C-alpha cells in the first residue's frame, strides 16, 4: 500500500488504515514525546493527543514534502503545548565550572545512546526543550523563540548551557567508570 492510499483511507475514516498509520508511526513519535515528557504516562498522553490532531487535520496535508515530517511537527507542537500548561520557566542556572578542561574526544563516544537520552532527560526543562528542538528536531533559534514565546538569544543561551551541562555530566560519568 502506498503512502497516498494510506492517507486517503485515513481521511475517509477507514479504521484499518488509521490503525496501520498509528502502528507504523507510534514508535517513532513515542520517542519524540519521551524527550519532552516527565514520564511515560505524560508521553503517552502527548502521543494520543498528537494522533488525534493528525487524524483531525490529515485533510490539510498537501502531499508536498515529507509526510512523517508534517506529522512530527504536529506531535512536537502538541508536546510544547502540553509543557506550556506546566508553565516552564527559562531561568539562568549556573553551570558547574566555567574553566575549560581538556577533554578526550573518546569520552563522548563511550556514552551509549540510552545513557545519553537519560542524561538529556535529566536536564532542566528549559534546557531540555531547547536542546531537543534545536539539536534533535533541527529548529532554528528564531523558530524556537516563536514556538516557546522567548527571545532567540534566550534559546541560544539555554542551548549553550544545556551542552555544557551535558558535557560536564558525561565527563563525570567517565570519571566514575574509570
ChimeraX commands (.cxc) that place a marker at each C-alpha (Angstrom):
marker #1 position 0.00,0.00,0.00 radius 0.5
marker #1 position 1.32,3.43,-0.90 radius 0.5
marker #1 position 1.55,6.36,1.49 radius 0.5
marker #1 position -1.05,8.14,-0.64 radius 0.5
marker #1 position -3.54,5.25,-0.29 radius 0.5
marker #1 position -2.93,5.08,3.44 radius 0.5
marker #1 position -3.55,8.80,3.90 radius 0.5
marker #1 position -6.65,8.79,1.71 radius 0.5
marker #1 position -8.03,5.81,3.65 radius 0.5
marker #1 position -7.49,7.66,6.93 radius 0.5
marker #1 position -9.22,10.76,5.57 radius 0.5
marker #1 position -12.16,8.53,4.59 radius 0.5
marker #1 position -12.30,7.29,8.22 radius 0.5
marker #1 position -11.18,3.73,7.34 radius 0.5
marker #1 position -10.35,2.35,10.81 radius 0.5
marker #1 position -7.98,-0.29,9.38 radius 0.5
marker #1 position -5.93,2.39,7.61 radius 0.5
marker #1 position -5.96,4.55,10.74 radius 0.5
marker #1 position -4.69,1.61,12.79 radius 0.5
marker #1 position -2.00,0.95,10.18 radius 0.5
marker #1 position -0.87,4.59,10.28 radius 0.5
marker #1 position -0.77,4.55,14.07 radius 0.5
marker #1 position 1.16,1.28,14.21 radius 0.5
marker #1 position 3.62,2.47,11.59 radius 0.5
marker #1 position 4.48,5.76,13.31 radius 0.5
marker #1 position 3.59,5.41,17.00 radius 0.5
marker #1 position 7.05,4.11,17.99 radius 0.5
marker #1 position 8.83,6.95,16.26 radius 0.5
marker #1 position 6.59,9.59,17.79 radius 0.5
marker #1 position 6.58,7.98,21.23 radius 0.5
marker #1 position 10.35,8.51,21.30 radius 0.5
marker #1 position 9.74,12.18,20.39 radius 0.5
marker #1 position 7.19,12.51,23.20 radius 0.5
marker #1 position 9.51,10.84,25.71 radius 0.5
marker #1 position 12.13,13.51,25.05 radius 0.5
marker #1 position 9.72,16.21,26.21 radius 0.5
marker #1 position 7.72,14.39,28.89 radius 0.5
marker #1 position 8.48,13.91,32.55 radius 0.5
marker #1 position 7.46,10.26,32.45 radius 0.5
marker #1 position 5.97,7.56,30.23 radius 0.5
marker #1 position 2.39,8.41,31.22 radius 0.5
marker #1 position 2.78,12.02,30.13 radius 0.5
marker #1 position 4.46,10.87,26.90 radius 0.5
marker #1 position 1.54,8.53,26.17 radius 0.5
marker #1 position -0.91,11.41,26.69 radius 0.5
marker #1 position 1.12,13.56,24.32 radius 0.5
marker #1 position 1.23,10.76,21.74 radius 0.5
marker #1 position -2.51,10.17,21.92 radius 0.5
marker #1 position -3.28,13.87,21.59 radius 0.5
marker #1 position -0.79,14.10,18.72 radius 0.5
marker #1 position -2.50,11.34,16.76 radius 0.5
marker #1 position -5.92,12.86,17.42 radius 0.5
marker #1 position -4.62,16.11,15.89 radius 0.5
marker #1 position -3.01,14.25,12.99 radius 0.5
marker #1 position -6.26,12.45,12.16 radius 0.5
marker #1 position -8.31,15.65,12.56 radius 0.5
marker #1 position -6.03,17.64,10.26 radius 0.5
marker #1 position -4.99,14.95,7.80 radius 0.5
marker #1 position -7.15,16.51,5.09 radius 0.5
marker #1 position -4.82,19.54,5.23 radius 0.5
marker #1 position -1.74,17.55,4.18 radius 0.5
marker #1 position -0.90,18.72,0.65 radius 0.5
marker #1 position 1.28,15.74,-0.37 radius 0.5
marker #1 position 4.22,18.13,-0.63 radius 0.5
marker #1 position 7.31,17.29,1.34 radius 0.5
marker #1 position 7.70,14.58,3.94 radius 0.5
marker #1 position 4.53,13.17,5.48 radius 0.5
marker #1 position 6.48,12.00,8.52 radius 0.5
marker #1 position 7.95,15.49,8.88 radius 0.5
marker #1 position 4.45,17.00,8.71 radius 0.5
marker #1 position 3.24,14.64,11.43 radius 0.5
marker #1 position 6.38,15.20,13.53 radius 0.5
marker #1 position 5.73,18.94,13.55 radius 0.5
marker #1 position 2.21,18.29,14.88 radius 0.5
marker #1 position 3.50,15.95,17.59 radius 0.5
marker #1 position 6.22,18.40,18.66 radius 0.5
marker #1 position 3.67,21.22,18.82 radius 0.5
marker #1 position 1.40,19.05,20.97 radius 0.5
marker #1 position 4.34,18.33,23.30 radius 0.5
marker #1 position 5.17,22.03,23.56 radius 0.5
marker #1 position 1.56,22.98,24.29 radius 0.5
marker #1 position 1.44,20.29,26.94 radius 0.5
marker #1 position 4.59,21.67,28.54 radius 0.5
marker #1 position 3.32,25.25,28.40 radius 0.5
marker #1 position 0.49,24.16,30.68 radius 0.5
marker #1 position 3.19,23.43,33.26 radius 0.5
marker #1 position 4.49,26.99,32.84 radius 0.5
marker #1 position 8.12,26.10,32.19 radius 0.5
marker #1 position 10.48,28.82,33.38 radius 0.5
marker #1 position 13.61,29.60,31.39 radius 0.5
marker #1 position 15.81,30.56,34.26 radius 0.5
marker #1 position 19.51,31.10,34.24 radius 0.5
marker #1 position 21.22,28.25,36.07 radius 0.5
marker #1 position 24.85,28.34,36.98 radius 0.5
marker #1 position 26.71,25.68,35.06 radius 0.5
marker #1 position 29.34,23.89,37.05 radius 0.5
marker #1 position 32.92,25.03,36.47 radius 0.5
marker #1 position 33.36,27.55,33.72 radius 0.5
marker #1 position 37.05,26.63,33.44 radius 0.5
marker #1 position 37.92,25.00,30.15 radius 0.5
marker #1 position 39.08,21.43,30.59 radius 0.5
marker #1 position 40.96,19.37,28.03 radius 0.5
marker #1 position 38.59,16.57,27.07 radius 0.5
marker #1 position 39.50,13.34,25.41 radius 0.5
marker #1 position 37.13,13.08,22.40 radius 0.5
marker #1 position 36.70,9.35,23.04 radius 0.5
marker #1 position 34.87,10.15,26.28 radius 0.5
marker #1 position 31.81,11.17,24.28 radius 0.5
marker #1 position 31.88,8.09,22.08 radius 0.5
marker #1 position 31.93,5.83,25.13 radius 0.5
marker #1 position 28.46,7.01,26.21 radius 0.5
marker #1 position 25.71,4.81,24.84 radius 0.5
marker #1 position 22.55,6.11,23.19 radius 0.5
marker #1 position 20.29,5.10,26.08 radius 0.5
marker #1 position 22.63,6.72,28.59 radius 0.5
marker #1 position 22.76,9.91,26.51 radius 0.5
marker #1 position 18.96,10.06,26.26 radius 0.5
marker #1 position 18.77,9.62,30.03 radius 0.5
marker #1 position 21.22,12.50,30.54 radius 0.5
marker #1 position 19.23,14.72,28.15 radius 0.5
marker #1 position 16.00,13.89,30.00 radius 0.5
marker #1 position 17.64,14.91,33.30 radius 0.5
marker #1 position 18.35,18.44,32.02 radius 0.5
marker #1 position 16.23,21.26,33.47 radius 0.5
marker #1 position 13.01,21.71,31.46 radius 0.5
marker #1 position 14.07,24.83,29.56 radius 0.5
marker #1 position 17.46,23.41,28.63 radius 0.5
marker #1 position 15.90,20.10,27.57 radius 0.5
marker #1 position 13.23,21.73,25.41 radius 0.5
marker #1 position 15.67,23.98,23.57 radius 0.5
marker #1 position 18.22,21.16,23.18 radius 0.5
marker #1 position 15.59,18.81,21.74 radius 0.5
marker #1 position 14.14,21.42,19.41 radius 0.5
marker #1 position 17.49,22.61,18.08 radius 0.5
marker #1 position 19.79,19.59,18.11 radius 0.5
marker #1 position 17.35,16.76,17.56 radius 0.5
marker #1 position 14.42,18.34,15.69 radius 0.5
marker #1 position 16.52,20.86,13.75 radius 0.5
marker #1 position 14.59,24.05,14.55 radius 0.5
marker #1 position 16.47,27.36,14.33 radius 0.5
marker #1 position 16.73,29.62,17.37 radius 0.5
marker #1 position 14.30,32.02,15.72 radius 0.5
marker #1 position 11.74,29.22,15.24 radius 0.5
marker #1 position 12.26,28.06,18.83 radius 0.5
marker #1 position 11.72,31.61,20.06 radius 0.5
marker #1 position 8.36,31.76,18.29 radius 0.5
marker #1 position 7.31,28.29,19.48 radius 0.5
marker #1 position 8.22,28.93,23.11 radius 0.5
marker #1 position 7.46,32.64,23.34 radius 0.5
marker #1 position 11.03,33.56,24.26 radius 0.5
marker #1 position 13.82,35.59,22.67 radius 0.5
marker #1 position 16.16,33.90,20.18 radius 0.5
marker #1 position 19.05,34.92,22.42 radius 0.5
marker #1 position 17.42,33.05,25.32 radius 0.5
marker #1 position 17.20,29.98,23.12 radius 0.5
marker #1 position 20.88,30.29,22.23 radius 0.5
marker #1 position 21.99,30.70,25.86 radius 0.5
marker #1 position 19.80,27.78,27.01 radius 0.5
marker #1 position 21.41,25.59,24.33 radius 0.5
marker #1 position 24.95,26.60,25.30 radius 0.5
marker #1 position 24.22,25.86,28.94 radius 0.5
marker #1 position 22.49,22.56,28.11 radius 0.5
marker #1 position 25.51,21.43,26.10 radius 0.5
marker #1 position 27.91,22.48,28.86 radius 0.5
marker #1 position 25.83,20.66,31.46 radius 0.5
marker #1 position 25.71,17.51,29.32 radius 0.5
marker #1 position 29.46,17.74,28.73 radius 0.5
marker #1 position 30.14,18.00,32.46 radius 0.5
marker #1 position 27.84,15.07,33.25 radius 0.5
marker #1 position 29.46,12.90,30.59 radius 0.5
marker #1 position 32.92,13.74,31.94 radius 0.5
marker #1 position 31.68,12.92,35.44 radius 0.5
marker #1 position 30.30,9.58,34.23 radius 0.5
marker #1 position 33.61,8.77,32.58 radius 0.5
marker #1 position 35.50,9.51,35.82 radius 0.5
marker #1 position 33.15,7.19,37.72 radius 0.5
marker #1 position 33.60,4.44,35.12 radius 0.5
marker #1 position 37.42,4.62,35.27 radius 0.5
marker link #1:1,2 radius 0.2
marker link #1:2,3 radius 0.2
marker link #1:3,4 radius 0.2
marker link #1:4,5 radius 0.2
marker link #1:5,6 radius 0.2
marker link #1:6,7 radius 0.2
marker link #1:7,8 radius 0.2
marker link #1:8,9 radius 0.2
marker link #1:9,10 radius 0.2
marker link #1:10,11 radius 0.2
marker link #1:11,12 radius 0.2
marker link #1:12,13 radius 0.2
marker link #1:13,14 radius 0.2
marker link #1:14,15 radius 0.2
marker link #1:15,16 radius 0.2
marker link #1:16,17 radius 0.2
marker link #1:17,18 radius 0.2
marker link #1:18,19 radius 0.2
marker link #1:19,20 radius 0.2
marker link #1:20,21 radius 0.2
marker link #1:21,22 radius 0.2
marker link #1:22,23 radius 0.2
marker link #1:23,24 radius 0.2
marker link #1:24,25 radius 0.2
marker link #1:25,26 radius 0.2
marker link #1:26,27 radius 0.2
marker link #1:27,28 radius 0.2
marker link #1:28,29 radius 0.2
marker link #1:29,30 radius 0.2
marker link #1:30,31 radius 0.2
marker link #1:31,32 radius 0.2
marker link #1:32,33 radius 0.2
marker link #1:33,34 radius 0.2
marker link #1:34,35 radius 0.2
marker link #1:35,36 radius 0.2
marker link #1:36,37 radius 0.2
marker link #1:37,38 radius 0.2
marker link #1:38,39 radius 0.2
marker link #1:39,40 radius 0.2
marker link #1:40,41 radius 0.2
marker link #1:41,42 radius 0.2
marker link #1:42,43 radius 0.2
marker link #1:43,44 radius 0.2
marker link #1:44,45 radius 0.2
marker link #1:45,46 radius 0.2
marker link #1:46,47 radius 0.2
marker link #1:47,48 radius 0.2
marker link #1:48,49 radius 0.2
marker link #1:49,50 radius 0.2
marker link #1:50,51 radius 0.2
marker link #1:51,52 radius 0.2
marker link #1:52,53 radius 0.2
marker link #1:53,54 radius 0.2
marker link #1:54,55 radius 0.2
marker link #1:55,56 radius 0.2
marker link #1:56,57 radius 0.2
marker link #1:57,58 radius 0.2
marker link #1:58,59 radius 0.2
marker link #1:59,60 radius 0.2
marker link #1:60,61 radius 0.2
marker link #1:61,62 radius 0.2
marker link #1:62,63 radius 0.2
marker link #1:63,64 radius 0.2
marker link #1:64,65 radius 0.2
marker link #1:65,66 radius 0.2
marker link #1:66,67 radius 0.2
marker link #1:67,68 radius 0.2
marker link #1:68,69 radius 0.2
marker link #1:69,70 radius 0.2
marker link #1:70,71 radius 0.2
marker link #1:71,72 radius 0.2
marker link #1:72,73 radius 0.2
marker link #1:73,74 radius 0.2
marker link #1:74,75 radius 0.2
marker link #1:75,76 radius 0.2
marker link #1:76,77 radius 0.2
marker link #1:77,78 radius 0.2
marker link #1:78,79 radius 0.2
marker link #1:79,80 radius 0.2
marker link #1:80,81 radius 0.2
marker link #1:81,82 radius 0.2
marker link #1:82,83 radius 0.2
marker link #1:83,84 radius 0.2
marker link #1:84,85 radius 0.2
marker link #1:85,86 radius 0.2
marker link #1:86,87 radius 0.2
marker link #1:87,88 radius 0.2
marker link #1:88,89 radius 0.2
marker link #1:89,90 radius 0.2
marker link #1:90,91 radius 0.2
marker link #1:91,92 radius 0.2
marker link #1:92,93 radius 0.2
marker link #1:93,94 radius 0.2
marker link #1:94,95 radius 0.2
marker link #1:95,96 radius 0.2
marker link #1:96,97 radius 0.2
marker link #1:97,98 radius 0.2
marker link #1:98,99 radius 0.2
marker link #1:99,100 radius 0.2
marker link #1:100,101 radius 0.2
marker link #1:101,102 radius 0.2
marker link #1:102,103 radius 0.2
marker link #1:103,104 radius 0.2
marker link #1:104,105 radius 0.2
marker link #1:105,106 radius 0.2
marker link #1:106,107 radius 0.2
marker link #1:107,108 radius 0.2
marker link #1:108,109 radius 0.2
marker link #1:109,110 radius 0.2
marker link #1:110,111 radius 0.2
marker link #1:111,112 radius 0.2
marker link #1:112,113 radius 0.2
marker link #1:113,114 radius 0.2
marker link #1:114,115 radius 0.2
marker link #1:115,116 radius 0.2
marker link #1:116,117 radius 0.2
marker link #1:117,118 radius 0.2
marker link #1:118,119 radius 0.2
marker link #1:119,120 radius 0.2
marker link #1:120,121 radius 0.2
marker link #1:121,122 radius 0.2
marker link #1:122,123 radius 0.2
marker link #1:123,124 radius 0.2
marker link #1:124,125 radius 0.2
marker link #1:125,126 radius 0.2
marker link #1:126,127 radius 0.2
marker link #1:127,128 radius 0.2
marker link #1:128,129 radius 0.2
marker link #1:129,130 radius 0.2
marker link #1:130,131 radius 0.2
marker link #1:131,132 radius 0.2
marker link #1:132,133 radius 0.2
marker link #1:133,134 radius 0.2
marker link #1:134,135 radius 0.2
marker link #1:135,136 radius 0.2
marker link #1:136,137 radius 0.2
marker link #1:137,138 radius 0.2
marker link #1:138,139 radius 0.2
marker link #1:139,140 radius 0.2
marker link #1:140,141 radius 0.2
marker link #1:141,142 radius 0.2
marker link #1:142,143 radius 0.2
marker link #1:143,144 radius 0.2
marker link #1:144,145 radius 0.2
marker link #1:145,146 radius 0.2
marker link #1:146,147 radius 0.2
marker link #1:147,148 radius 0.2
marker link #1:148,149 radius 0.2
marker link #1:149,150 radius 0.2
marker link #1:150,151 radius 0.2
marker link #1:151,152 radius 0.2
marker link #1:152,153 radius 0.2
marker link #1:153,154 radius 0.2
marker link #1:154,155 radius 0.2
marker link #1:155,156 radius 0.2
marker link #1:156,157 radius 0.2
marker link #1:157,158 radius 0.2
marker link #1:158,159 radius 0.2
marker link #1:159,160 radius 0.2
marker link #1:160,161 radius 0.2
marker link #1:161,162 radius 0.2
marker link #1:162,163 radius 0.2
marker link #1:163,164 radius 0.2
marker link #1:164,165 radius 0.2
marker link #1:165,166 radius 0.2
marker link #1:166,167 radius 0.2
marker link #1:167,168 radius 0.2
marker link #1:168,169 radius 0.2
marker link #1:169,170 radius 0.2
marker link #1:170,171 radius 0.2
marker link #1:171,172 radius 0.2
marker link #1:172,173 radius 0.2
marker link #1:173,174 radius 0.2
marker link #1:174,175 radius 0.2
marker link #1:175,176 radius 0.2
marker link #1:176,177 radius 0.2
marker link #1:177,178 radius 0.2
view
